[in-house]
Amino acid sequence: LKAAVRGPFELTAPPGLATTKQPAAAPRPNLKMPATTALIGAGFGFSMQLYINALRKLPILRNPWEHVFWTGAGAAFATWNAEWEAKLAIEVDALNAERHVTNKNFMDSLVRPIKK
């Protein structure tokens, strides 16, 4: 049994299956501010190049094109990582919804109501 995903965070059970209220979901990554993620990644990339030059005992701003490259690489990696984390959160929610429905159906098959 697979859960149907409608919209970015809305999960529903397949037609014909009873559902119960789901527990509160984990907080989502904030993708409403991709510029912040990119700026933090760019800062890490730039700082990494400064650190590399310091370890090699070279002038800190030697070969400025390397700083530009690592700044862009850091921004790209941070943005990709945030998108990947959001995608994984959606997949985990879908798997949890599927597991919840399967467990509920199994327990309902074991525990039948007593008829009076």
C-alpha positions in Angstrom: 0.0 0.0 0.0 1.5 3.3 -1.0 0.4 6.7 0.2 -0.5 9.3 -2.4 1.4 12.6 -2.2 -0.6 15.6 -3.1 1.2 18.9 -3.0 4.5 19.5 -1.3 3.6 18.3 2.2 0.1 16.9 2.1 -0.2 13.2 2.5 -3.4 11.1 2.0 -4.1 7.4 2.2 -5.1 5.4 -0.8 -8.8 5.4 -1.6 -10.8 3.0 0.4 -8.5 2.9 3.5 -9.5 4.4 6.8 -7.0 6.9 8.2 -6.5 8.3 11.7 -5.0 11.5 12.8 -1.2 11.7 12.2 1.2 12.8 14.9 2.8 16.2 14.4 5.5 16.2 11.7 9.1 17.2 12.2 10.0 20.8 11.3 10.8 21.4 7.6 13.9 23.1 6.2 13.3 26.7 5.4 13.4 27.0 1.6 11.6 30.3 1.6 15.0 32.0 2.0 17.4 30.4 -0.5 19.6 33.5 -0.6 20.5 32.9 3.1 21.5 29.3 2.3 23.5 30.4 -0.7 25.3 33.2 1.3 26.2 30.9 4.1 27.6 28.4 1.6 29.5 31.1 -0.2 31.0 32.3 3.1 32.2 28.7 3.9 33.7 28.4 0.4 35.5 31.7 0.6 36.7 31.0 4.2 38.0 27.6 3.0 40.2 29.1 0.4 41.5 31.7 2.9 42.3 28.8 5.3 44.0 26.8 2.5 46.3 29.7 1.7 47.1 30.3 5.4 48.0 26.6 5.8 50.3 26.8 2.8 51.8 30.0 4.2 50.9 31.9 1.0 49.5 35.4 0.8 45.9 35.1 2.0 44.3 36.6 -1.2 46.7 35.0 -3.7 45.0 33.9 -7.0 41.7 35.7 -6.5 40.0 33.5 -9.1 40.3 30.5 -6.6 38.3 32.5 -4.1 35.6 33.2 -6.7 35.5 29.5 -7.6 35.2 28.2 -4.0 32.7 30.9 -3.2 30.5 29.7 -6.1 31.1 26.1 -5.3 30.1 26.6 -1.6 26.9 28.5 -2.6 25.9 25.8 -5.1 26.6 23.0 -2.6 24.6 24.6 0.2 21.7 25.2 -2.1 21.7 21.7 -3.4 22.0 20.3 0.2 18.9 22.3 1.3 16.9 21.1 -1.6 18.0 17.5 -1.0 17.0 17.7 2.6 13.5 19.0 1.7 13.1 16.2 -0.8 14.2 13.6 1.8 11.7 15.0 4.3 8.9 14.5 1.9 9.9 11.0 1.1 10.2 10.1 4.8 6.7 11.6 5.5 5.3 9.4 2.6 7.0 6.3 4.0 5.7 7.1 7.5 2.2 7.6 6.3 2.3 4.3 4.4 3.7 2.5 7.6 1.0 4.2 9.7 -1.8 3.0 7.4 -0.4 -0.5 7.2 0.0 -0.8 11.0 -3.5 0.5 11.6 -5.0 -2.0 9.1 -3.1 -4.8 10.7 -4.2 -3.9 14.2 -7.8 -3.5 13.1 -7.6 -7.0 11.7 -6.4 -8.4 15.0 -8.7 -6.4 17.3 -12.3 -6.7 16.3 -15.0 -4.8 18.1 -17.2 -6.8 20.5 -20.8 -7.0 19.3 -23.5 -6.7 22.0 
